[in-house]
Amino acid sequence: MISVSGVRKRYGGAVALDGMTFDVRAGQVTGFVGPNGAGKSTTMRVILGLDAADSGEALVEGKRYRELTDPMRHLGSLLDAGALQPSRTARNHLLWLAHSQGLGARRVDEVLEQTGLGGVARRRAGGFSLGMRQRLGIAAALLGDPPALMLDEPFNGMDPEGIIWMRGFLRSLAGQGRAVLVSSHLMGELQGTADHVIVIGRGRVIADATVAELLRSASGGRITVRTQAPEAPEILAAAGAAVVPTGDGGLSIAGLPAEAIAGVLQRHHVAFSELAAHRATLEDAYLELTRDAVDYRAEDPR
């Protein structure tokens, strides 16, 4: 649905995109993540034709966005929830967008209800909270009932109920066969929502994989052991394991399978309360992948 191939973009002497290449497929929620300044927003702007690439191309259904007739029927997008006329009501904000695509008021009312804004449709958008403006932006993205959607940080400003709604909403869009590209800094939300993740840094793709593949790689076959025996690390190391304290009273073990670890501890009469495969989070995988791609790093406060 969305294809980015070899896109390069410079702003003066700064390289924003350096051969950005990836695809967003139908029927999936694709997370788009990276450190601040990595090129996420620039990539989205290039896809929408708001910024021109120096080389390469970004296509929606095989065409450049500006070549599409009624483009909101092909790709719905939300880049900036604050991009609205504050004196307009929510309904009127959507009406002028709908008219630009040959859509009527009925569709406006449908998306207002779909995003939970039906009860505030005639309120001025300038008085909306950030979470409500996000919903209004998503309603605008849905107007053309497009097969592809692109949302930049849609979880921002959402209250807990809104975050839960957003998770289910994104999954439902993918379940309808749509291609959904979502940028976010909230790895926990993406882990429970995305099928696929594109990790970028300094204008390049670092990883392009399913969430399951990233978690499996980050877990690295490690085993977590919890024991109060101070001799446990030395015993396991002598058996050929690489042992790292986790800081929460546990040990992270690599180099031995769980069965062998249990056998070593039992032979030495070392009691343990937990022995389980280490389960990395998407945040773990992300931090490992982007370790060398962070431009703005503060001092550790500890």
Backbone as CSV, one residue per row, in Angstrom:
resi,resn,N_x,N_y,N_z,CA_x,CA_y,CA_z,C_x,C_y,C_z
1,MET,0.825,-1.210,0.000,0.000,0.000,0.000,0.858,1.260,0.000
2,ILE,1.884,1.283,0.862,2.821,2.404,0.917,4.212,1.843,0.684
3,SER,4.943,2.428,-0.245,6.277,1.944,-0.574,7.253,3.117,-0.596
4,VAL,8.300,3.012,0.211,9.346,4.033,0.272,10.628,3.379,-0.212
5,SER,11.255,3.956,-1.223,12.406,3.305,-1.852,13.549,4.290,-2.076
6,GLY,14.630,4.084,-1.336,15.855,4.843,-1.558,15.721,6.340,-1.370
7,VAL,14.856,6.772,-0.467,14.603,8.208,-0.321,15.736,8.889,0.438
8,ARG,16.240,9.942,-0.161,17.277,10.776,0.463,16.771,12.207,0.538
9,LYS,17.087,12.862,1.661,16.641,14.234,1.860,17.637,14.964,2.745
10,ARG,18.055,16.133,2.280,18.953,16.977,3.060,18.277,18.319,3.313
11,TYR,18.560,18.888,4.464,18.175,20.263,4.766,19.481,21.021,5.004
12,GLY,19.936,21.717,3.980,21.241,22.358,4.075,22.316,21.296,4.194
13,GLY,23.120,21.388,5.250,24.175,20.403,5.437,23.750,19.201,6.249
14,ALA,22.498,19.181,6.714,22.022,18.083,7.560,21.328,17.021,6.725
15,VAL,21.742,15.774,6.910,21.112,14.646,6.220,19.939,14.160,7.067
16,ALA,18.723,14.307,6.529,17.526,13.866,7.249,17.177,12.425,6.901
17,LEU,17.254,12.075,5.626,16.956,10.716,5.165,18.104,10.245,4.289
18,ASP,18.568,9.032,4.548,19.768,8.536,3.879,19.496,7.170,3.262
19,GLY,18.660,7.173,2.219,18.320,5.919,1.545,17.199,5.156,2.220
20,MET,16.234,5.874,2.787,15.116,5.244,3.508,14.335,4.319,2.576
21,THR,14.175,3.055,3.011,13.491,2.056,2.185,12.674,1.120,3.066
22,PHE,11.371,1.019,2.805,10.514,0.055,3.492,9.152,0.019,2.804
23,ASP,8.369,-1.010,3.121,7.005,-1.140,2.622,6.046,-1.275,3.797
24,VAL,4.828,-0.769,3.616,3.759,-0.934,4.591,2.681,-1.774,3.924
25,ARG,2.420,-2.938,4.487,1.551,-3.909,3.828,0.123,-3.875,4.368
26,ALA,-0.787,-4.295,3.524,-2.194,-4.346,3.906,-2.420,-5.388,4.994
27,GLY,-3.409,-5.114,5.860,-3.771,-6.066,6.887,-2.844,-6.089,8.084
28,GLN,-1.981,-5.075,8.216,-1.028,-5.030,9.317,-0.981,-3.641,9.928
29,VAL,-0.726,-3.605,11.246,-0.321,-2.366,11.888,1.199,-2.376,11.907
30,THR,1.798,-1.395,11.267,3.256,-1.298,11.208,3.713,-0.151,12.087
31,GLY,4.485,-0.469,13.118,5.049,0.563,13.975,6.245,1.210,13.302
32,PHE,6.390,2.507,13.474,7.473,3.269,12.851,8.168,4.019,13.982
33,VAL,9.347,3.542,14.390,9.968,4.050,15.607,11.419,4.433,15.363
34,GLY,11.903,5.326,16.224,13.290,5.763,16.158,13.497,6.928,17.097
35,PRO,14.730,7.264,17.415,15.015,8.389,18.311,14.546,9.708,17.714
36,ASN,14.460,10.731,18.554,14.170,12.073,18.052,15.196,12.455,16.995
37,GLY,14.707,12.986,15.884,15.604,13.380,14.803,15.994,12.258,13.869
38,ALA,15.399,11.074,14.055,15.775,9.927,13.224,15.250,10.037,11.798
39,GLY,14.156,10.815,11.594,13.613,10.978,10.247,12.199,10.487,10.073
40,LYS,11.507,10.178,11.169,10.143,9.645,11.050,9.197,10.664,10.421
41,SER,9.138,11.866,10.997,8.211,12.878,10.487,8.586,13.309,9.075
42,THR,9.885,13.413,8.794,10.310,13.780,7.436,9.865,12.735,6.432
43,THR,9.998,11.467,6.799,9.560,10.399,5.898,8.068,10.514,5.609
44,MET,7.277,10.763,6.639,5.835,10.889,6.443,5.499,12.093,5.584
45,ARG,6.231,13.175,5.768,5.993,14.370,4.950,6.355,14.101,3.487
46,VAL,7.400,13.330,3.254,7.764,12.976,1.879,6.685,12.097,1.256
47,ILE,6.149,11.153,2.008,5.078,10.290,1.490,3.889,11.132,1.046
48,LEU,3.573,12.180,1.815,2.424,13.038,1.500,2.753,14.146,0.505
49,GLY,3.997,14.208,0.060,4.376,15.247,-0.891,4.532,16.622,-0.276
50,LEU,4.567,16.705,1.062,4.753,18.002,1.728,6.207,18.434,1.675
51,ASP,7.115,17.481,1.616,8.531,17.727,1.387,8.943,16.928,0.170
52,ALA,9.803,17.492,-0.649,10.265,16.794,-1.848,11.556,16.043,-1.536
53,ALA,11.612,14.791,-1.933,12.832,14.003,-1.759,13.893,14.469,-2.751
54,ASP,15.141,14.415,-2.338,16.242,14.729,-3.252,16.435,13.605,-4.255
55,SER,16.178,12.375,-3.807,16.228,11.215,-4.700,15.393,10.108,-4.081
56,GLY,15.132,9.072,-4.873,14.250,8.003,-4.419,12.792,8.388,-4.601
57,GLU,11.897,7.501,-4.164,10.481,7.791,-4.334,9.653,7.166,-3.218
58,ALA,8.518,7.786,-2.961,7.541,7.290,-1.994,6.209,7.188,-2.718
59,LEU,5.616,5.997,-2.718,4.407,5.746,-3.497,3.274,5.233,-2.616
60,VAL,2.065,5.613,-2.988,0.845,5.121,-2.351,0.043,4.423,-3.432
61,GLU,-0.177,3.123,-3.263,-0.849,2.321,-4.299,-0.185,2.522,-5.658
62,GLY,1.144,2.589,-5.640,1.905,2.667,-6.880,2.021,4.049,-7.498
63,LYS,1.466,5.076,-6.834,1.527,6.437,-7.378,2.040,7.402,-6.322
64,ARG,2.610,8.509,-6.786,2.954,9.574,-5.863,1.666,10.216,-5.354
65,TYR,1.700,10.657,-4.121,0.486,11.164,-3.486,-0.163,12.277,-4.301
66,ARG,0.650,13.178,-4.855,0.087,14.312,-5.599,-0.558,13.881,-6.912
67,GLU,-0.284,12.656,-7.349,-0.883,12.154,-8.595,-2.226,11.483,-8.367
68,LEU,-2.598,11.292,-7.097,-3.845,10.597,-6.778,-5.044,11.531,-6.925
69,THR,-6.105,11.042,-7.527,-7.367,11.766,-7.557,-8.089,11.510,-6.239
70,ASP,-8.581,12.582,-5.596,-9.199,12.446,-4.272,-8.285,11.645,-3.350
71,PRO,-7.118,12.182,-3.020,-6.101,11.411,-2.298,-6.539,10.886,-0.945
72,MET,-7.492,11.562,-0.269,-7.916,11.072,1.036,-8.719,9.784,0.937
73,ARG,-9.108,9.418,-0.267,-9.764,8.125,-0.473,-8.741,6.996,-0.589
74,HIS,-7.471,7.355,-0.696,-6.400,6.366,-0.839,-5.535,6.264,0.418
75,LEU,-5.212,7.410,1.016,-4.377,7.442,2.212,-4.900,8.505,3.170
76,GLY,-5.304,8.084,4.346,-5.698,9.022,5.393,-4.510,9.263,6.304
77,SER,-4.328,10.499,6.750,-3.135,10.794,7.541,-3.438,11.766,8.671
78,LEU,-2.641,11.629,9.726,-2.646,12.559,10.845,-1.192,12.829,11.208
79,LEU,-0.711,14.029,10.904,0.652,14.414,11.255,0.685,15.393,12.416
80,ASP,-0.328,16.258,12.518,-0.323,17.304,13.541,-1.753,17.537,14.009
81,ALA,-2.036,17.118,15.234,-3.394,17.255,15.761,-3.789,18.717,15.927
82,GLY,-2.826,19.617,15.964,-3.131,21.029,16.135,-3.381,21.769,14.834
83,ALA,-3.321,21.058,13.700,-3.513,21.703,12.399,-5.001,21.860,12.106
84,LEU,-5.623,22.838,12.756,-7.040,23.100,12.541,-7.331,24.567,12.832
85,GLN,-8.464,25.030,12.348,-8.911,26.392,12.622,-9.679,26.368,13.938
86,PRO,-9.138,26.951,15.009,-9.744,26.785,16.336,-11.156,27.330,16.470
87,SER,-11.562,28.274,15.613,-12.908,28.834,15.736,-13.974,27.962,15.072
88,ARG,-13.554,26.978,14.283,-14.511,26.079,13.647,-14.951,24.997,14.620
89,THR,-16.172,24.546,14.475,-16.619,23.387,15.246,-15.960,22.137,14.664
90,ALA,-15.970,21.072,15.439,-15.406,19.812,14.959,-16.089,19.368,13.666
91,ARG,-17.406,19.512,13.611,-18.145,19.074,12.433,-17.800,19.922,11.219
92,ASN,-17.716,21.239,11.415,-17.385,22.104,10.280,-15.953,21.898,9.801
93,HIS,-15.048,21.591,10.729,-13.669,21.281,10.339,-13.653,20.092,9.381
94,LEU,-14.449,19.082,9.695,-14.493,17.897,8.842,-15.282,18.127,7.564
95,LEU,-16.285,18.998,7.638,-17.116,19.229,6.455,-16.325,19.801,5.284
96,TRP,-15.444,20.782,5.579,-14.718,21.372,4.440,-13.727,20.372,3.852
97,LEU,-13.168,19.498,4.703,-12.293,18.445,4.197,-13.092,17.450,3.352
98,ALA,-14.271,17.097,3.838,-15.112,16.153,3.110,-15.509,16.704,1.744
99,HIS,-15.880,17.983,1.704,-16.292,18.580,0.430,-15.150,18.584,-0.580
100,SER,-13.913,18.701,-0.093,-12.764,18.712,-1.014,-12.575,17.362,-1.698
101,GLN,-13.169,16.318,-1.115,-13.030,14.971,-1.670,-14.336,14.459,-2.268
102,GLY,-15.314,15.336,-2.387,-16.589,14.924,-2.942,-17.423,14.094,-1.989
103,LEU,-17.197,14.273,-0.688,-17.928,13.517,0.333,-18.967,14.408,0.990
104,GLY,-20.023,13.786,1.519,-21.120,14.556,2.097,-21.114,14.558,3.609
105,ALA,-22.126,15.235,4.170,-22.237,15.398,5.621,-22.468,14.065,6.331
106,ARG,-23.100,13.114,5.661,-23.360,11.828,6.303,-22.059,11.160,6.705
107,ARG,-21.052,11.233,5.829,-19.768,10.614,6.150,-19.099,11.331,7.323
108,VAL,-19.253,12.637,7.396,-18.707,13.398,8.521,-19.302,12.905,9.833
109,ASP,-20.615,12.745,9.861,-21.275,12.292,11.083,-20.857,10.868,11.444
110,GLU,-20.617,10.049,10.437,-20.179,8.670,10.704,-18.829,8.636,11.407
111,VAL,-17.865,9.413,10.900,-16.530,9.347,11.507,-16.499,10.043,12.867
112,LEU,-17.350,11.031,13.066,-17.444,11.646,14.395,-17.914,10.623,15.420
113,GLU,-18.908,9.837,15.071,-19.384,8.798,15.975,-18.323,7.710,16.158
114,GLN,-17.651,7.363,15.078,-16.656,6.299,15.117,-15.499,6.631,16.060
115,THR,-15.164,7.908,16.155,-14.047,8.336,17.004,-14.492,8.877,18.357
116,GLY,-15.779,8.747,18.671,-16.275,9.145,19.980,-16.525,10.625,20.141
117,LEU,-16.641,11.364,19.041,-16.819,12.817,19.101,-18.232,13.265,18.743
118,GLY,-19.138,12.335,18.601,-20.499,12.705,18.207,-21.134,13.699,19.161
119,GLY,-20.864,13.561,20.449,-21.480,14.437,21.436,-20.890,15.828,21.503
120,VAL,-19.731,16.035,20.871,-19.090,17.363,20.904,-18.898,17.903,19.488
121,ALA,-19.675,17.388,18.541,-19.498,17.751,17.136,-19.657,19.243,16.881
122,ARG,-20.484,19.917,17.693,-20.753,21.337,17.447,-19.998,22.252,18.410
123,ARG,-19.017,21.657,19.090,-18.130,22.471,19.918,-16.955,22.962,19.093
124,ARG,-16.460,24.161,19.425,-15.303,24.684,18.706,-14.061,23.862,19.021
125,ALA,-13.340,23.518,17.972,-12.189,22.634,18.126,-11.075,23.283,18.937
126,GLY,-11.035,24.605,18.974,-9.998,25.294,19.734,-10.064,25.008,21.224
127,GLY,-11.214,24.583,21.716,-11.369,24.274,23.129,-11.136,22.814,23.453
128,PHE,-10.742,22.018,22.473,-10.524,20.593,22.684,-9.202,20.345,23.395
129,SER,-9.167,19.304,24.209,-7.906,18.831,24.782,-7.080,18.183,23.675
130,LEU,-5.812,17.892,23.982,-4.965,17.241,22.986,-5.541,15.895,22.575
131,GLY,-6.043,15.128,23.538,-6.622,13.831,23.201,-7.816,13.950,22.277
132,MET,-8.658,14.970,22.501,-9.818,15.180,21.630,-9.377,15.651,20.249
133,ARG,-8.338,16.475,20.195,-7.825,16.897,18.878,-7.237,15.707,18.118
134,GLN,-6.617,14.778,18.862,-6.125,13.566,18.204,-7.284,12.790,17.585
135,ARG,-8.367,12.654,18.326,-9.539,11.945,17.793,-10.093,12.655,16.561
136,LEU,-10.103,13.994,16.607,-10.606,14.752,15.459,-9.701,14.546,14.240
137,GLY,-8.390,14.527,14.478,-7.464,14.270,13.377,-7.637,12.886,12.796
138,ILE,-7.904,11.909,13.648,-8.144,10.549,13.165,-9.456,10.487,12.389
139,ALA,-10.469,11.211,12.861,-11.732,11.279,12.116,-11.490,11.833,10.713
140,ALA,-10.640,12.857,10.619,-10.315,13.429,9.304,-9.613,12.401,8.428
141,ALA,-8.712,11.614,9.029,-7.991,10.601,8.259,-8.928,9.521,7.732
142,LEU,-10.038,9.296,8.443,-10.981,8.243,8.055,-12.003,8.693,7.024
143,LEU,-12.090,9.999,6.771,-13.177,10.528,5.940,-13.345,9.797,4.614
144,GLY,-12.247,9.572,3.915,-12.330,8.947,2.595,-12.420,7.445,2.619
145,ASP,-12.562,6.836,3.826,-12.605,5.381,3.976,-11.428,4.745,3.238
146,PRO,-10.189,5.236,3.506,-9.036,4.828,2.699,-8.526,3.437,3.068
147,PRO,-7.860,2.764,2.123,-7.271,1.452,2.410,-5.966,1.545,3.191
148,ALA,-5.423,2.765,3.334,-4.169,2.945,4.065,-4.280,4.171,4.959
149,LEU,-3.691,4.081,6.163,-3.674,5.212,7.081,-2.269,5.392,7.628
150,MET,-1.918,6.644,7.914,-0.605,6.988,8.425,-0.793,7.979,9.567
151,LEU,-0.418,7.571,10.779,-0.691,8.358,11.974,0.609,8.613,12.730
152,ASP,0.884,9.884,13.004,2.103,10.276,13.709,1.784,10.519,15.182
153,GLU,2.296,9.667,16.053,2.122,9.777,17.508,0.642,9.906,17.927
154,PRO,-0.213,8.988,17.504,-1.644,9.134,17.826,-1.967,8.906,19.295
155,PHE,-1.066,8.269,20.067,-1.329,8.029,21.486,-1.095,9.276,22.337
156,ASN,-0.398,10.276,21.796,-0.085,11.471,22.573,-1.351,12.153,23.080
157,GLY,-1.365,12.467,24.362,-2.489,13.208,24.926,-3.701,12.371,25.262
158,MET,-3.654,11.087,24.947,-4.801,10.219,25.237,-4.834,9.845,26.713
159,ASP,-6.032,9.847,27.319,-6.182,9.350,28.675,-6.233,7.817,28.619
160,PRO,-6.215,7.131,29.779,-6.198,5.659,29.746,-7.308,5.041,28.904
161,GLU,-8.521,5.589,29.009,-9.621,5.054,28.195,-9.326,5.251,26.719
162,GLY,-8.769,6.421,26.383,-8.448,6.710,24.992,-7.360,5.805,24.447
163,ILE,-6.372,5.479,25.287,-5.296,4.587,24.850,-5.845,3.191,24.578
164,ILE,-6.713,2.724,25.464,-7.325,1.408,25.256,-8.152,1.409,23.976
165,TRP,-8.912,2.488,23.773,-9.695,2.596,22.537,-8.784,2.588,21.315
166,MET,-7.671,3.339,21.392,-6.765,3.441,20.249,-6.180,2.087,19.885
167,ARG,-5.792,1.311,20.878,-5.251,-0.021,20.591,-6.242,-0.845,19.779
168,GLY,-7.469,-0.932,20.291,-8.482,-1.728,19.601,-8.833,-1.163,18.238
169,PHE,-8.851,0.153,18.144,-9.181,0.814,16.886,-8.154,0.477,15.806
170,LEU,-6.870,0.585,16.153,-5.822,0.290,15.172,-5.875,-1.167,14.744
171,ARG,-6.098,-2.072,15.705,-6.195,-3.480,15.363,-7.396,-3.737,14.444
172,SER,-8.510,-3.026,14.704,-9.696,-3.233,13.871,-9.458,-2.758,12.441
173,LEU,-8.704,-1.664,12.287,-8.390,-1.178,10.943,-7.586,-2.213,10.164
174,ALA,-6.574,-2.788,10.818,-5.783,-3.822,10.158,-6.643,-5.047,9.866
175,GLY,-7.556,-5.358,10.793,-8.446,-6.502,10.588,-9.370,-6.342,9.401
176,GLN,-9.614,-5.085,9.009,-10.422,-4.808,7.819,-9.600,-4.890,6.538
177,GLY,-8.297,-5.207,6.675,-7.426,-5.325,5.511,-6.697,-4.046,5.142
178,ARG,-6.763,-3.044,6.008,-6.080,-1.779,5.710,-4.603,-1.858,6.117
179,ALA,-3.819,-1.027,5.461,-2.418,-0.842,5.841,-2.353,0.332,6.806
180,VAL,-1.738,0.134,7.971,-1.701,1.167,9.000,-0.259,1.398,9.426
181,LEU,0.228,2.617,9.226,1.577,3.007,9.647,1.437,3.955,10.830
182,VAL,2.036,3.588,11.973,1.888,4.352,13.206,3.255,4.657,13.779
183,SER,3.589,5.930,13.916,4.816,6.290,14.620,4.480,6.518,16.081
184,SER,5.392,6.124,16.964,5.157,6.309,18.393,6.455,6.145,19.152
185,HIS,6.538,6.820,20.309,7.639,6.595,21.234,7.217,5.654,22.359
186,LEU,5.958,5.218,22.357,5.433,4.374,23.424,5.547,2.906,23.017
187,MET,6.695,2.313,23.328,6.961,0.944,22.901,5.958,-0.052,23.484
188,GLY,5.526,0.193,24.726,4.567,-0.712,25.341,3.259,-0.764,24.577
189,GLU,2.823,0.382,24.067,1.574,0.408,23.292,1.755,-0.286,21.955
190,LEU,2.894,-0.091,21.311,3.124,-0.739,20.024,3.268,-2.249,20.184
191,GLN,3.892,-2.689,21.280,4.074,-4.127,21.478,2.733,-4.843,21.520
192,GLY,1.725,-4.192,22.073,0.416,-4.811,22.141,-0.473,-4.509,20.952
193,THR,0.056,-3.760,19.974,-0.786,-3.313,18.859,-0.223,-3.682,17.501
194,ALA,1.087,-3.497,17.318,1.696,-3.646,15.995,1.981,-5.108,15.648
195,ASP,1.910,-5.415,14.359,2.323,-6.715,13.837,3.782,-6.660,13.415
196,HIS,4.166,-5.507,12.891,5.471,-5.333,12.256,6.055,-4.019,12.763
197,VAL,7.370,-3.920,12.831,8.009,-2.691,13.291,9.167,-2.333,12.372
198,ILE,9.214,-1.056,12.018,10.349,-0.510,11.281,11.087,0.421,12.235
199,VAL,12.338,0.086,12.531,13.160,0.883,13.433,14.148,1.668,12.589
200,ILE,14.196,2.993,12.798,15.103,3.816,12.013,16.026,4.615,12.934
201,GLY,17.137,5.033,12.376,18.079,5.881,13.099,18.932,6.638,12.104
202,ARG,19.046,7.939,12.321,19.845,8.800,11.452,19.495,8.625,9.979
203,GLY,18.191,8.559,9.714,17.713,8.552,8.338,17.786,7.230,7.628
204,ARG,18.131,6.158,8.347,18.237,4.839,7.723,17.395,3.819,8.490
205,VAL,17.020,2.748,7.785,16.311,1.649,8.432,17.328,0.770,9.147
206,ILE,17.118,0.575,10.450,17.980,-0.286,11.250,17.417,-1.699,11.312
207,ALA,16.107,-1.800,11.434,15.452,-3.112,11.500,14.085,-3.019,10.855
208,ASP,13.690,-4.077,10.171,12.391,-4.170,9.506,11.927,-5.601,9.721
209,ALA,11.136,-5.822,10.774,10.826,-7.191,11.192,9.501,-7.234,11.923
210,THR,8.998,-8.447,12.120,7.792,-8.601,12.930,8.139,-8.340,14.398
211,VAL,7.122,-8.024,15.179,7.341,-7.820,16.618,7.893,-9.102,17.233
212,ALA,7.352,-10.244,16.846,7.813,-11.519,17.402,9.292,-11.750,17.112
213,GLU,9.727,-11.417,15.905,11.142,-11.596,15.548,12.043,-10.693,16.381
214,LEU,11.631,-9.456,16.590,12.432,-8.532,17.391,12.521,-9.000,18.839
215,LEU,11.406,-9.464,19.393,11.410,-9.928,20.778,12.268,-11.179,20.931
216,ARG,12.194,-12.066,19.968,12.988,-13.295,20.028,14.480,-12.973,19.966
217,SER,14.842,-12.044,19.080,16.250,-11.652,18.959,16.753,-10.976,20.229
218,ALA,15.921,-10.087,20.807,16.332,-9.361,22.015,16.426,-10.290,23.216
219,SER,15.613,-11.344,23.242,15.659,-12.286,24.357,16.954,-13.084,24.352
220,GLY,17.477,-13.377,23.148,18.799,-13.977,23.009,18.985,-15.318,23.685
221,GLY,17.906,-16.076,23.884,18.049,-17.380,24.501,18.455,-17.328,25.965
222,ARG,18.323,-16.171,26.592,18.732,-16.043,27.995,17.679,-16.644,28.945
223,ILE,18.154,-17.028,30.109,17.310,-17.604,31.148,17.405,-16.729,32.392
224,THR,16.273,-16.486,33.028,16.252,-15.724,34.281,16.145,-16.692,35.450
225,VAL,17.033,-16.515,36.416,17.043,-17.347,37.619,16.958,-16.435,38.838
226,ARG,16.138,-16.829,39.791,16.072,-16.100,41.058,16.479,-17.048,42.184
227,THR,17.483,-16.636,42.920,17.985,-17.422,44.041,18.628,-16.487,45.048
228,GLN,18.568,-16.868,46.308,19.198,-16.080,47.361,20.586,-16.605,47.705
229,ALA,21.021,-17.633,47.005,22.331,-18.228,47.285,23.441,-17.377,46.677
230,PRO,24.334,-16.805,47.477,25.397,-15.957,46.936,26.397,-16.707,46.073
231,GLU,26.460,-18.038,46.233,27.426,-18.810,45.462,26.912,-19.182,44.070
232,ALA,25.641,-18.910,43.777,25.044,-19.334,42.509,25.776,-18.793,41.282
233,PRO,26.118,-17.494,41.210,26.815,-17.009,40.010,28.125,-17.742,39.737
234,GLU,28.906,-18.000,40.791,30.183,-18.686,40.611,29.986,-20.121,40.146
235,ILE,29.001,-20.800,40.708,28.724,-22.184,40.323,28.301,-22.263,38.854
236,LEU,27.414,-21.378,38.453,26.934,-21.395,37.062,28.034,-21.000,36.091
237,ALA,28.853,-20.030,36.470,29.962,-19.619,35.607,30.938,-20.772,35.409
238,ALA,31.179,-21.537,36.462,32.090,-22.682,36.366,31.536,-23.754,35.427
239,ALA,30.208,-23.778,35.284,29.576,-24.757,34.388,29.525,-24.255,32.946
240,GLY,30.065,-23.073,32.702,30.138,-22.558,31.331,29.111,-21.505,30.982
241,ALA,28.365,-21.008,31.970,27.342,-20.000,31.697,27.928,-18.596,31.818
242,ALA,27.331,-17.678,31.077,27.618,-16.254,31.245,26.540,-15.700,32.165
243,VAL,26.949,-15.147,33.298,26.011,-14.751,34.340,26.075,-13.244,34.552
244,VAL,24.891,-12.598,34.499,24.816,-11.154,34.718,23.698,-10.877,35.716
245,PRO,24.020,-10.240,36.867,22.949,-9.856,37.795,22.009,-8.856,37.134
246,THR,20.708,-9.006,37.364,19.731,-8.132,36.708,19.410,-6.888,37.515
247,GLY,19.860,-6.832,38.757,19.606,-5.653,39.574,18.317,-5.721,40.362
248,ASP,17.498,-6.736,40.097,16.243,-6.890,40.840,16.234,-8.202,41.618
249,GLY,17.427,-8.655,41.942,17.536,-9.886,42.709,17.628,-11.140,41.868
250,GLY,17.683,-10.991,40.557,17.746,-12.139,39.673,19.078,-12.236,38.959
251,LEU,19.243,-13.313,38.217,20.429,-13.533,37.397,19.988,-13.787,35.961
252,SER,20.655,-13.157,35.019,20.399,-13.406,33.605,21.494,-14.343,33.115
253,ILE,21.078,-15.512,32.605,22.015,-16.574,32.252,21.999,-16.809,30.749
254,ALA,23.179,-16.865,30.138,23.309,-17.222,28.723,24.335,-18.339,28.613
255,GLY,24.194,-19.146,27.577,25.182,-20.197,27.339,24.795,-21.570,27.833
256,LEU,23.728,-21.655,28.623,23.227,-22.953,29.086,21.715,-22.984,28.951
257,PRO,21.150,-24.118,28.508,19.686,-24.222,28.464,19.117,-24.338,29.870
258,ALA,17.824,-24.138,29.991,17.168,-24.147,31.303,17.366,-25.468,32.028
259,GLU,17.281,-26.585,31.300,17.415,-27.892,31.945,18.802,-28.062,32.559
260,ALA,19.824,-27.592,31.843,21.190,-27.721,32.358,21.400,-26.833,33.577
261,ILE,20.826,-25.629,33.541,20.939,-24.714,34.685,20.305,-25.338,35.910
262,ALA,19.112,-25.899,35.751,18.429,-26.533,36.878,19.258,-27.695,37.428
263,GLY,19.853,-28.478,36.533,20.662,-29.612,36.969,21.886,-29.177,37.757
264,VAL,22.569,-28.121,37.284,23.753,-27.617,37.983,23.386,-27.146,39.381
265,LEU,22.317,-26.371,39.489,21.915,-25.841,40.796,21.493,-26.956,41.746
266,GLN,20.795,-27.946,41.226,20.353,-29.049,42.082,21.530,-29.887,42.567
267,ARG,22.515,-30.121,41.714,23.684,-30.915,42.130,24.458,-30.232,43.243
268,HIS,24.407,-28.891,43.240,25.117,-28.142,44.271,24.188,-27.725,45.417
269,HIS,22.977,-28.268,45.399,22.001,-28.017,46.467,21.728,-26.521,46.640
270,VAL,21.612,-25.838,45.503,21.282,-24.406,45.500,19.787,-24.251,45.214
271,ALA,19.068,-23.696,46.165,17.625,-23.504,45.979,17.370,-22.275,45.094
272,PHE,16.332,-22.357,44.275,15.951,-21.217,43.431,14.436,-21.116,43.395
273,SER,13.945,-19.898,43.282,12.494,-19.668,43.295,11.919,-19.465,41.900
274,GLU,12.775,-19.218,40.936,12.297,-19.009,39.560,13.376,-19.414,38.582
275,LEU,12.947,-20.061,37.514,13.828,-20.387,36.402,12.974,-20.327,35.143
276,ALA,13.164,-19.318,34.344,12.277,-19.109,33.192,13.030,-18.452,32.049
277,ALA,12.559,-18.696,30.857,13.139,-18.027,29.685,12.949,-16.521,29.820
278,HIS,14.009,-15.770,29.536,13.927,-14.309,29.586,13.031,-13.822,28.455
279,ARG,12.099,-12.960,28.787,11.190,-12.417,27.777,11.447,-10.928,27.638
280,ALA,12.118,-10.569,26.580,12.432,-9.169,26.338,11.175,-8.418,25.930
281,THR,11.175,-7.121,26.148,10.087,-6.262,25.694,10.499,-5.573,24.398
282,LEU,9.540,-4.969,23.731,9.856,-4.210,22.530,10.771,-3.042,22.878
283,GLU,10.593,-2.488,24.068,11.482,-1.410,24.501,12.919,-1.904,24.620
284,ASP,13.116,-3.114,25.147,14.459,-3.699,25.223,15.073,-3.805,23.830
285,ALA,14.289,-4.346,22.899,14.783,-4.526,21.535,15.106,-3.183,20.898
286,TYR,14.212,-2.214,21.096,14.407,-0.881,20.520,15.681,-0.226,21.063
287,LEU,15.873,-0.263,22.369,17.045,0.385,22.969,18.337,-0.262,22.491
288,GLU,18.321,-1.583,22.330,19.511,-2.269,21.831,19.813,-1.872,20.391
289,LEU,18.774,-1.807,19.568,18.967,-1.496,18.152,19.406,-0.049,17.914
290,THR,18.909,0.867,18.734,19.172,2.296,18.505,20.274,2.849,19.393
291,ARG,20.996,1.982,20.083,22.024,2.420,21.029,23.005,3.407,20.402
292,ASP,23.393,3.171,19.153,24.382,4.028,18.498,23.754,5.067,17.576
293,ALA,22.424,5.220,17.641,21.741,6.146,16.735,21.063,7.293,17.470
294,VAL,21.370,7.447,18.764,20.752,8.508,19.556,21.631,9.749,19.525
295,ASP,21.076,10.864,19.053,21.838,12.102,18.972,21.733,12.948,20.235
296,TYR,20.636,12.780,20.961,20.403,13.614,22.144,20.308,12.720,23.366
297,ARG,21.416,12.585,24.074,21.474,11.694,25.223,21.838,12.470,26.474
298,ALA,20.976,12.443,27.475,21.230,13.158,28.732,22.088,12.297,29.647
299,GLU,22.641,12.919,30.678,23.411,12.198,31.672,22.500,11.267,32.464
300,ASP,23.054,10.103,32.861,22.311,9.193,33.730,22.140,9.845,35.094
301,PRO,20.901,10.001,35.584,20.680,10.695,36.853,21.086,9.894,38.069
302,ARG,21.397,8.584,37.888,21.737,7.771,39.058,23.136,8.086,39.541
